[in-house]
Amino acid sequence: MKFQRQSREDVTVNLTPLIDVVFLLLIFFMVTTTFTKESHLEIDLPEASGNQVAEQPKQIEILISKQGNYAVNSQALVNNSIATIKNALQKVSNGDTSLPLVITADANTPYQAVVTAMDAAGQMGFVHLRVTTKQKAEESSP
């Protein structure tokens, strides 16, 4: 008796559905991902001589750029009015005016911008004000 051999089919995995799923996941993640661009002010500090102060653990920092733009604790403000600065200080401090307030201004910042920040802090009742500088470079003799 002769038996006929059964023909064997090649076993393969169809990759088309797998590729479709991967592309769908890729599109899903591309669409749902949010890209945040944090705005940072570039500051070139003025020079001064003096002792370096140990940094306080909890403090509020007002950054003032060369153009006179403000940022409170690295959050840029929408405009440069004193009311906006006071609102930002109120939100950050939660009414606690005993927190130290550090004003960091660029070396080429208009003097009026620094005075406006100090005025806003004074109107809010902050008494522990500091202005940051960088260490004066040692001048070498020729």
C-alpha positions as CSV (number, residue, x, y, z in Angstrom):
1,M,0.0,0.0,0.0
2,K,1.3,3.3,-1.0
3,F,0.4,6.4,1.0
4,Q,0.5,9.8,-0.5
5,R,2.7,12.2,1.2
6,Q,0.9,15.3,2.4
7,S,2.3,18.5,1.2
8,R,3.6,20.7,3.9
9,E,2.9,24.4,3.8
10,D,5.6,26.7,5.0
11,V,4.7,28.3,8.3
12,T,5.2,32.0,8.2
13,V,4.2,34.9,10.5
14,N,2.4,37.7,8.7
15,L,4.1,40.9,9.8
16,T,1.7,43.3,8.2
17,P,-0.7,43.6,11.1
18,L,2.3,43.9,13.5
19,I,3.7,46.8,11.5
20,D,0.3,48.4,11.4
21,V,0.0,48.3,15.1
22,V,3.4,49.7,15.6
23,F,2.7,52.6,13.3
24,L,-0.6,53.3,15.1
25,L,1.2,53.4,18.4
26,L,3.8,55.7,17.0
27,I,1.2,58.1,15.6
28,F,-0.7,58.0,18.9
29,F,2.4,58.9,21.0
30,M,3.4,61.6,18.5
31,V,0.0,63.3,18.7
32,T,-0.5,63.0,22.5
33,T,3.0,64.1,23.5
34,T,3.3,67.7,24.7
35,F,6.6,69.5,24.1
36,T,7.1,72.2,26.7
37,K,9.6,74.9,26.1
38,E,10.5,76.6,29.3
39,S,11.6,80.2,28.9
40,H,14.8,81.2,30.6
41,L,16.2,84.6,30.9
42,E,19.9,85.0,30.1
43,I,21.5,86.9,32.9
44,D,25.0,88.5,33.0
45,L,25.6,89.5,36.6
46,P,27.4,92.7,37.6
47,E,30.7,92.3,39.5
48,A,31.3,93.2,43.2
49,S,33.6,92.3,45.9
50,G,32.3,90.7,49.1
51,N,31.7,87.5,51.0
52,Q,29.5,84.8,49.5
53,V,26.3,84.3,51.4
54,A,25.0,80.8,52.0
55,E,21.8,80.2,50.1
56,Q,18.5,80.0,52.0
57,P,16.5,76.8,51.6
58,K,13.3,78.6,50.8
59,Q,13.5,81.9,49.0
60,I,11.9,83.9,46.2
61,E,14.0,85.0,43.2
62,I,13.1,87.8,40.8
63,L,15.2,87.6,37.6
64,I,15.5,90.7,35.4
65,S,16.9,90.4,31.9
66,K,18.9,92.9,29.9
67,Q,15.8,94.1,28.2
68,G,14.0,94.6,31.6
69,N,11.8,91.5,31.4
70,Y,10.9,89.8,34.7
71,A,10.7,86.2,35.9
72,V,9.6,85.2,39.4
73,N,11.1,81.8,40.4
74,S,12.0,81.1,36.8
75,Q,8.4,81.8,35.6
76,A,8.4,84.5,33.0
77,L,5.8,87.3,33.6
78,V,3.4,88.4,30.8
79,N,4.3,92.1,31.2
80,N,6.5,94.4,33.1
81,S,3.9,96.3,35.2
82,I,4.3,96.5,38.9
83,A,0.8,95.0,39.4
84,T,2.0,91.8,37.6
85,I,5.1,91.6,39.7
86,K,3.1,92.0,42.9
87,N,0.6,89.3,41.8
88,A,3.4,86.9,41.0
89,L,5.0,87.6,44.4
90,Q,1.7,87.0,46.2
91,K,1.2,83.7,44.4
92,V,4.7,82.5,45.1
93,S,4.9,83.6,48.7
94,N,1.3,82.8,49.7
95,G,1.3,86.0,51.8
96,D,4.5,85.1,53.8
97,T,6.6,88.3,53.5
98,S,9.2,86.9,55.9
99,L,10.7,84.8,53.1
100,P,14.0,86.2,51.7
101,L,13.7,87.9,48.3
102,V,16.6,87.8,45.9
103,I,16.8,90.2,43.0
104,T,19.0,89.0,40.2
105,A,19.5,91.5,37.4
106,D,21.7,91.6,34.3
107,A,24.7,93.9,34.4
108,N,23.1,96.0,31.6
109,T,19.6,96.0,33.0
110,P,18.0,99.5,33.1
111,Y,18.1,100.8,36.7
112,Q,14.4,101.5,36.5
113,A,13.6,97.8,36.2
114,V,15.6,97.0,39.4
115,V,13.9,99.9,41.2
116,T,10.5,98.6,40.1
117,A,11.2,95.2,41.4
118,M,12.4,96.6,44.7
119,D,9.3,98.9,44.9
120,A,7.0,95.9,44.3
121,A,8.7,93.9,47.0
122,G,8.5,96.9,49.4
123,Q,4.8,97.4,48.8
124,M,4.2,93.7,49.4
125,G,6.0,94.0,52.8
126,F,9.2,92.0,52.1
127,V,12.1,93.2,54.3
128,H,14.8,90.6,53.6
129,L,16.0,91.8,50.2
130,R,19.2,90.8,48.5
131,V,20.8,91.7,45.2
132,T,23.0,89.1,43.6
133,T,26.3,89.8,41.9
134,K,29.2,87.7,40.7
135,Q,32.7,87.7,42.2
136,K,34.9,90.5,40.9
137,A,37.6,89.1,38.6
138,E,41.1,89.6,39.9
139,E,43.0,92.1,37.7
140,S,46.4,91.0,36.8
141,S,49.3,93.4,36.8
142,P,51.3,93.7,33.5
